[in-house]
Amino acid sequence: MLDAVRAAAGEVAVDVGCGAGTQTRVLAGLVGPEGRAVGIDPNTLLLEVARERAVAAGDGGARAEFVEGDATALPFEDGSVDIIRCERVFQHLADPAAAAREFARVLAPGGRVAVTDSDWGTAIMGPVDPALARRYAESMWAASPNPFSGRHLREHLRGAGLAVDPDIGSTGIVFPNAVLAEGGFLRMNAVRGVAEGFLTEAESDVLVEGLIAAAQRDEAFLSVTMFAVIGRKPA
């Protein structure tokens, strides 16, 4: 993503949904002391961690700024930003098109935006009965504001008036068996699926315990596809 947007010294770069700030610090190194790198996130606890890690990282990290904010209401003037990076944010937005319009608003002519997001309609899970896996997936989709965000990135950016590069990067993210063996997020989603009528208690137990046991044998599989889109504001 960062290679595609070609961040240059002196530019203003914004990391929307910066989390703990790792990529914001990378942007800070690319734009240099004459530029500006700002991480935006609505989670104040994550921003505290981001600031602590930036200071610990030294000069390059300390140049990164971290500001509380929302993807649909960025704290920047019109046309004041050269680069926006946004990873795994649109899936959490009820109105992702509004975020795309906000990106277009703050981008300067010639500015670039790189958006990456999951599409949970591409999830693959095993070993699980396919019908049971489908209902588990449907319970996750129902709980997410925008579960199929990856496939809609191009239309959102184009709808905001941005030009979109023809090549779209994609990659399958495979969850480590060590993570699946812990079972935390598997159980959380299954409990919600039971509460909302997608699964019975017995089905939840079969799915979760079966996947955990398989993961402990290093035989479980769970993946989701991530898509990346580069948008450009016409000069």
C-alpha positions as CSV (number, residue, x, y, z in Angstrom):
1,M,0.0,0.0,0.0
2,L,2.7,2.5,1.0
3,D,4.7,1.7,-2.1
4,A,1.7,2.4,-4.2
5,V,1.0,5.8,-2.7
6,R,4.7,6.8,-2.8
7,A,4.8,9.0,0.4
8,A,7.4,11.7,-0.1
9,A,9.4,13.9,2.3
10,G,7.4,17.0,3.3
11,E,3.9,15.5,2.7
12,V,1.0,15.3,5.1
13,A,0.0,11.7,5.7
14,V,-3.0,10.5,7.8
15,D,-3.5,7.0,9.1
16,V,-7.3,6.6,9.7
17,G,-8.0,3.9,12.2
18,C,-4.4,3.9,13.4
19,G,-4.8,1.6,16.4
20,A,-1.6,1.3,18.3
21,G,0.2,3.5,15.7
22,T,2.7,1.1,14.1
23,Q,2.0,2.2,10.5
24,T,1.7,5.9,11.5
25,R,5.3,5.7,12.7
26,V,6.2,4.2,9.3
27,L,4.5,7.1,7.6
28,A,6.4,9.5,9.8
29,G,9.6,8.1,8.7
30,L,8.6,8.4,5.0
31,V,7.5,12.1,5.2
32,G,10.4,13.1,7.4
33,P,10.7,15.9,9.9
34,E,9.6,18.4,7.3
35,G,6.3,16.5,6.8
36,R,3.5,15.5,9.1
37,A,2.1,12.1,10.0
38,V,-1.1,11.9,12.0
39,G,-2.9,8.8,13.4
40,I,-6.6,9.1,13.8
41,D,-8.6,6.7,16.0
42,P,-11.8,6.9,18.1
43,N,-10.4,4.6,20.8
44,T,-8.7,6.7,23.4
45,L,-7.0,3.7,25.1
46,L,-5.4,2.7,21.9
47,L,-4.2,6.2,21.3
48,E,-2.5,6.2,24.7
49,V,-0.6,3.1,23.7
50,A,0.3,4.6,20.3
51,R,1.8,7.7,22.0
52,E,3.8,5.6,24.4
53,R,5.1,3.4,21.7
54,A,6.0,6.4,19.5
55,V,8.1,7.9,22.3
56,A,9.8,4.6,23.0
57,A,10.6,4.2,19.3
58,G,12.8,7.3,19.3
59,D,12.9,10.3,17.0
60,G,11.2,8.7,14.0
61,G,8.3,7.5,16.1
62,A,8.1,10.7,18.2
63,R,7.3,12.7,15.1
64,A,4.0,10.9,14.7
65,E,0.9,12.6,16.1
66,F,-2.1,10.8,17.4
67,V,-5.5,12.4,17.5
68,E,-9.0,11.2,18.6
69,G,-11.3,11.3,15.6
70,D,-13.7,9.5,13.3
71,A,-13.3,8.4,9.7
72,T,-16.5,10.3,8.7
73,A,-15.4,13.6,10.3
74,L,-11.6,14.1,10.0
75,P,-10.1,17.1,11.8
76,F,-8.4,18.6,8.6
77,E,-9.2,21.4,6.3
78,D,-10.3,20.8,2.7
79,G,-7.5,19.8,0.4
80,S,-4.9,19.7,3.2
81,V,-3.8,16.1,3.1
82,D,-1.5,14.3,0.6
83,I,-1.9,10.7,1.7
84,I,-4.5,8.7,3.6
85,R,-4.0,5.1,4.8
86,C,-7.0,3.2,6.1
87,E,-6.9,-0.5,7.0
88,R,-9.8,-2.6,8.3
89,V,-12.0,0.4,9.2
90,F,-14.8,0.3,6.6
91,Q,-16.1,-3.0,7.9
92,H,-17.0,-1.2,11.1
93,L,-18.8,1.7,9.5
94,A,-22.5,2.0,9.0
95,D,-21.9,4.6,6.3
96,P,-18.6,3.8,4.5
97,A,-19.6,6.0,1.6
98,A,-19.5,9.0,4.0
99,A,-15.9,8.1,5.0
100,A,-14.9,8.0,1.3
101,R,-16.5,11.4,0.7
102,E,-14.6,12.7,3.7
103,F,-11.3,11.3,2.4
104,A,-12.0,13.1,-0.9
105,R,-12.7,16.3,0.9
106,V,-9.5,16.5,2.8
107,L,-7.2,15.2,0.0
108,A,-5.3,17.8,-1.9
109,P,-5.4,17.6,-5.7
110,G,-3.1,14.8,-6.6
111,G,-3.5,13.3,-3.2
112,R,-3.6,9.5,-2.7
113,V,-5.6,7.2,-0.5
114,A,-5.0,3.5,0.2
115,V,-7.9,1.5,1.7
116,T,-7.6,-2.1,2.7
117,D,-10.5,-4.1,4.2
118,S,-11.8,-7.6,4.8
119,D,-14.7,-9.2,3.0
120,W,-16.2,-11.7,5.4
121,G,-18.2,-13.3,2.6
122,T,-14.9,-14.9,1.6
123,A,-14.3,-16.6,4.9
124,I,-13.3,-20.3,4.8
125,M,-13.6,-22.5,7.9
126,G,-12.7,-26.1,8.6
127,P,-13.1,-28.7,9.7
128,V,-16.7,-27.8,10.2
129,D,-20.0,-29.0,8.6
130,P,-20.6,-26.6,5.7
131,A,-24.2,-25.9,6.7
132,L,-23.2,-25.1,10.3
133,A,-20.3,-23.0,9.1
134,R,-22.7,-21.0,6.9
135,R,-25.0,-20.2,9.8
136,Y,-22.1,-19.3,12.0
137,A,-20.9,-16.9,9.3
138,E,-24.4,-15.5,8.9
139,S,-24.5,-14.6,12.6
140,M,-21.2,-12.7,12.2
141,W,-22.5,-10.9,9.1
142,A,-25.6,-9.8,11.0
143,A,-23.5,-8.4,13.9
144,S,-21.2,-6.3,11.6
145,P,-22.2,-2.9,10.1
146,N,-20.4,-3.7,6.8
147,P,-19.2,-7.3,6.6
148,F,-18.7,-7.4,2.8
149,S,-16.7,-4.1,2.8
150,G,-13.8,-5.4,0.7
151,R,-15.9,-5.9,-2.5
152,H,-17.3,-2.4,-2.3
153,L,-14.2,-0.3,-1.8
154,R,-13.9,0.7,-5.5
155,E,-17.4,1.9,-5.7
156,H,-17.1,4.0,-2.5
157,L,-14.0,5.8,-3.7
158,R,-15.4,6.3,-7.2
159,G,-18.6,7.6,-5.8
160,A,-16.6,10.2,-3.8
161,G,-15.1,11.5,-7.1
162,L,-11.7,9.8,-6.8
163,A,-10.0,7.9,-9.6
164,V,-9.2,4.3,-8.7
165,D,-6.2,2.4,-9.9
166,P,-7.1,-0.6,-12.1
167,D,-5.1,-3.1,-10.2
168,I,-6.6,-4.2,-6.9
169,G,-4.4,-6.1,-4.5
170,S,-5.8,-9.0,-2.5
171,T,-4.5,-11.6,-0.1
172,G,-5.9,-14.4,1.9
173,I,-5.2,-14.0,5.7
174,V,-4.9,-17.4,7.3
175,F,-5.4,-17.3,11.1
176,P,-2.6,-19.2,13.0
177,N,-3.7,-22.4,14.7
178,A,-2.2,-21.0,17.9
179,V,-4.8,-18.2,17.8
180,L,-7.7,-20.5,17.0
181,A,-6.7,-22.8,19.8
182,E,-7.3,-20.1,22.3
183,G,-10.9,-20.0,21.3
184,G,-11.8,-16.5,22.5
185,F,-13.3,-14.9,19.4
186,L,-14.7,-18.2,18.2
187,R,-16.7,-18.5,21.5
188,M,-17.7,-14.9,21.5
189,N,-19.2,-15.1,18.0
190,A,-20.9,-18.4,18.7
191,V,-22.5,-17.1,21.9
192,R,-23.9,-14.2,19.9
193,G,-25.1,-16.6,17.2
194,V,-27.0,-18.6,19.8
195,A,-28.6,-15.5,21.3
196,E,-29.8,-14.3,17.9
197,G,-31.1,-17.7,16.8
198,F,-28.6,-18.7,14.2
199,L,-27.2,-21.6,16.2
200,T,-28.4,-23.9,19.0
201,E,-26.4,-24.4,22.1
202,A,-25.4,-27.9,21.0
203,E,-24.4,-26.7,17.5
204,S,-22.3,-23.9,19.1
205,D,-20.5,-26.4,21.3
206,V,-19.8,-28.8,18.4
207,L,-18.4,-26.0,16.2
208,V,-16.3,-24.2,18.7
209,E,-14.9,-27.2,20.6
210,G,-14.3,-29.0,17.3
211,L,-12.3,-26.1,15.9
212,I,-10.3,-25.7,19.1
213,A,-9.4,-29.4,19.2
214,A,-8.4,-29.3,15.5
215,A,-6.3,-26.2,16.1
216,Q,-4.6,-27.9,19.0
217,R,-3.6,-30.6,16.5
218,D,-2.5,-27.9,14.1
219,E,-5.3,-29.0,11.7
220,A,-7.8,-26.2,11.8
221,F,-8.2,-23.6,9.0
222,L,-9.8,-20.2,9.0
223,S,-9.1,-17.5,6.4
224,V,-10.6,-14.3,5.1
225,T,-9.6,-12.3,2.0
226,M,-8.4,-8.7,2.3
227,F,-8.7,-6.3,-0.6
228,A,-6.7,-3.1,-1.2
229,V,-7.7,-0.2,-3.4
230,I,-5.7,3.0,-4.3
231,G,-7.7,6.1,-5.0
232,R,-6.4,9.4,-6.4
233,K,-7.9,12.9,-6.3
234,P,-7.7,14.5,-9.7
235,A,-5.1,17.3,-10.0
